[in-house]
Amino acid sequence: MNLVVGGQVVRTATGQDAEHLRWASWDVGDLVGQTAHIQVVDTTTGGWGHVLVDHVTFDDRPAT
């Protein structure tokens, strides 16, 4: 998953090729006042597969 600001990827979080979801957090204090969007990317080229993303939140504290 990428955080995109001004057409540039400024943060990235990747999975571990597993069904287990893990928390990921970004410190975005340096981006205050800018518009951003989240981009979910799947670069797999094989046959079967899927992407898991759940519980995207905005908070002043890191995810736990």
N, C-alpha and C positions, 0 to 999 in steps of 0.2 A: 504494500500500500504506500502510495506517495502523497506527500503534501506539496501542492503546487502553488507558487506565488509568482505573479508576473511572468507566467509561462515557463518558469524554471522549477525543477524539483528541488525543494529545500530540506525535506526530511523523508526518510524511507524506513519502513518496517517490513521485515520478511518473515515468512513462516518457516517451519522446520520439516516440511514434507510429512506431516503427521496430522491425525484427526484431533489432537489435543490443542485447544485454543490457549494462548498465553497472552497476558497483559503486555501492552507496549505503551509507552508514553513519550511525548515530545515536549520539550521546553520551547515554547513559542513566544516568550517574552520579547525577543528581538523583532517580532513580526507584528506587534500591536499597531492597529490602524490600517493594515493592509488586507486586501481581499484574497482569500485562498479557497482552494477546493481540494477534496480528497479524491484520489485516483486509485481504483483497484485494478491491479495488473496481473494477468496470468500469462506467463511466458512458456508454459508447457506446450510441447508440440506433439505429444504422444496421443494415443487413442482416448482412453477414458480418464476423466479427472474432474475436479471441482475446486472452487475457492470458498473458504470459510471466513466470514467477517461477521462479528457480532458486537453489539454494545459500544458504539462510537459515542463518546461523551466529550463535553468541554468542561473543564474544571481547573481550579487553581492549584490542585494537588495532583501528584503522580498517581496513576492507576495502581491498585494493589490487588 
